[in-house]
């Protein structure tokens, strides 16, 4: 019997372990945390399993066989996109369309962006990394960049936007004409997304149960390194933090999550409020009941406020004192929660490793890092390959890593396969 080890029990690791076991392999799955799920896990608040930030499945995710199989047991509901972007004091439907974007900008900015669109600028393609600002300004115009794109990038990454790689623009903005981008976004506004009725953690719970039924040996609370005293295995598939394998300057930024319960019904018009402007600590406010209406306790609103680590660091406290007062004032200002609302409960936790810190020239460092990974180890998944991607991408990548391991693929071949995933566009 062929033997493999999988490190990391998020979506990627669970999927890989299950797929290997179904091929008849003996699989050892190691989880550093006592609970599996990784970024797709859950946090119980007010008796409700809440997501670790805003998550959803897009309909084309069901093209991935394992996720399609999951729908037989996990109860998915269809929900309309009801996001809103807070921009210059206005709520604008999100994802953005051309009309919404122009409505959210003051007249000068709208005119500048309109002229930029008429010029038909496109994002640069090539080996050189000109940076986030130089890539975007010719496409969307200086005004739109300063109002929308720059403050959000600096909020998430905590560095000057000029230091951020053009990769971030390419992952989030269409590489074709802005007309195509905005027309496509406007079309998406009417579409629905899929969401597990019991919360996003239902996906990883299903994967965990399927792993155990398939005979996967799951060990929790174990940090793995190459000296781990386990039984000999053919290959180790590593879905943990890449820095756990080799020394590298590649790093992530984390996310503070503030779970807040308020008496009454608030933020009923949307499921997610996006706040890119620098005046707000947070980048998104998720309404738990907006994703699955029956999940919120009767007479209460449950919010998940996402505060990027950025320049704050992991020690930020928003549950008391000045931090709490600033949070409440900003939630009132953006329209998410009035200052008069009674807060019934408040909890905060920090999630590391959420956003890969894509700085200019990072691809060269990525290649150098992967070249130093031990030959018996296959890094994969969001953490192992330093990716920013969707849940279905994680599952599909797990299948590709399993195929590579099963076929005795070389490290050089895996680096080539893995690099293609660096350009996968993130769907919000």
Rosetta blueprint (number, residue, H / E / L):
1 X L
2 X L
3 X E
4 X E
5 X E
6 X E
7 X E
8 X L
9 X L
10 X L
11 X H
12 X H
13 X H
14 X H
15 X H
16 X H
17 X H
18 X H
19 X H
20 X H
21 X H
22 X H
23 X L
24 X L
25 X L
26 X E
27 X E
28 X E
29 X E
30 X E
31 X E
32 X L
33 X L
34 X L
35 X L
36 X L
37 X L
38 X H
39 X H
40 X H
41 X L
42 X E
43 X E
44 X E
45 X E
46 X L
47 X L
48 X E
49 X E
50 X E
51 X E
52 X L
53 X L
54 X L
55 X L
56 X L
57 X E
58 X L
59 X H
60 X H
61 X H
62 X H
63 X H
64 X L
65 X H
66 X H
67 X H
68 X H
69 X H
70 X H
71 X L
72 X L
73 X L
74 X L
75 X L
76 X E
77 X E
78 X E
79 X E
80 X E
81 X L
82 X L
83 X E
84 X E
85 X E
86 X E
87 X E
88 X L
89 X L
90 X E
91 X E
92 X E
93 X E
94 X E
95 X L
96 X L
97 X L
98 X H
99 X H
100 X H
101 X H
102 X H
103 X H
104 X H
105 X L
106 X L
107 X H
108 X H
109 X H
110 X H
111 X H
112 X H
113 X H
114 X H
115 X H
116 X H
117 X H
118 X H
119 X H
120 X L
121 X L
122 X L
123 X L
124 X L
125 X L
126 X L
127 X L
128 X L
129 X L
130 X L
131 X L
132 X H
133 X H
134 X H
135 X H
136 X H
137 X H
138 X H
139 X H
140 X H
141 X L
142 X H
143 X H
144 X H
145 X H
146 X H
147 X H
148 X H
149 X H
150 X H
151 X H
152 X H
153 X H
154 X H
155 X H
156 X H
157 X H
158 X L
159 X L
160 X L
161 X H
162 X H
163 X H
164 X E
165 X L
166 X H
167 X H
168 X H
169 X H
170 X H
171 X H
172 X H
173 X L
174 X L
175 X L
176 X L
177 X L
178 X H
179 X H
180 X H
181 X H
182 X H
183 X H
184 X H
185 X H
186 X H
187 X H
188 X H
189 X L
190 X L
191 X L
192 X E
193 X E
194 X E
195 X E
196 X E
197 X L
198 X L
199 X L
200 X L
201 X H
202 X H
203 X H
204 X H
205 X H
206 X H
207 X H
208 X H
209 X H
210 X H
211 X H
212 X H
213 X H
214 X L
215 X L
216 X L
217 X E
218 X E
219 X E
220 X E
221 X L
222 X L
223 X L
224 X L
225 X L
226 X L
227 X L
228 X L
229 X L
230 X L
231 X L
232 X L
233 X L
234 X L
235 X E
236 X E
237 X E
238 X E
239 X L
240 X L
241 X L
242 X H
243 X H
244 X H
245 X L
246 X L
247 X L
248 X L
249 X L
250 X L
251 X L
252 X E
253 X E
254 X E
255 X E
256 X E
257 X E
258 X E
259 X E
260 X E
261 X E
262 X E
263 X E
264 X L
265 X L
266 X L
267 X L
268 X L
269 X L
270 X L
271 X L
272 X E
273 X E
274 X E
275 X L
276 X L
277 X L
278 X L
279 X L
280 X L
281 X L
282 X L
283 X L
284 X E
285 X E
286 X E
287 X E
288 X H
289 X H
290 X H
291 X H
292 X L
293 X H
294 X H
295 X H
296 X L
297 X L
298 X L
299 X L
300 X E
301 X E
302 X E
303 X E
304 X E
305 X E
306 X E
307 X E
308 X E
309 X L
310 X L
311 X L
312 X L
313 X L
314 X L
315 X L
316 X L
317 X L
318 X L
319 X L
320 X L
321 X H
322 X H
323 X H
324 X H
325 X H
326 X H
327 X H
328 X H
329 X H
330 X H
331 X H
332 X H
333 X H
334 X H
335 X L
336 X L
337 X L
338 X L
339 X L
340 X L
341 X L
342 X L
343 X E
344 X E
345 X E
346 X E
347 X E
348 X E
349 X E
350 X E
351 X E
352 X E
353 X E
354 X E
355 X E
356 X E
357 X L
358 X L
359 X E
360 X L
361 X L
362 X H
363 X H
364 X H
365 X H
366 X H
367 X H
368 X H
369 X H
370 X H
371 X H
372 X L
373 X L
374 X L
375 X L
376 X L
377 X E
378 X E
379 X E
380 X L
381 X H
382 X H
383 X H
384 X H
385 X L
386 X L
387 X L
388 X L
389 X L
390 X L
391 X H
392 X H
393 X H
394 X H
395 X H
396 X H
397 X H
398 X H
399 X H
400 X H
401 X H
402 X H
403 X H
404 X H
405 X H
406 X H
407 X L
408 X L
409 X L
410 X L
411 X H
412 X H
413 X H
414 X H
415 X H
416 X H
417 X H
418 X H
419 X H
420 X H
421 X H
422 X H
423 X H
424 X L
425 X L
426 X L
427 X L
428 X L
